[in-house]
Amino acid sequence: MLVGAPFFSDDLNPEKGRVYVYENNGNGNLSLSLELPITASKNMWRANFGRAISAVGDIDLDGFQGTIFSSIC
């Protein structure tokens, strides 16, 4: 499951945003497996990363559905 948090802030970048990736461990149990972005540029001020999340299908034909994330800048 993907959860967008576009208003996530840290000490240097207010509202830089983040996307949380959760894995289903079975029986309805979810565990946090990844927080995106892993690294951030200096220009993340109010970027609102994770504002939109969308499925795009298997665009690279690797057998897995693709997903895109966006910000406002």
C-alpha positions, 0 to 999 in steps of 0.5 A: 500500500502506498500512502502519500504525506505531502505535508511531511516536514523536517527541520530544514524543509517545511511541507517537503512531502513523503511517500510511505510504502507498506507491505502486507504480511498476511492476515491484514498486518501491514509493515512499513518497508520504505519511506520515499524520497530516500534522499532529498535535494536542497530544493524540497521547500514546499515540494509536497512530494506524494501529493498524487500517486497513480497506477500507470500499468506495466509501461516497461513490460517487466510483468509488474504494474508501475506507479508514479508519484508527483509533487507540485514543483 
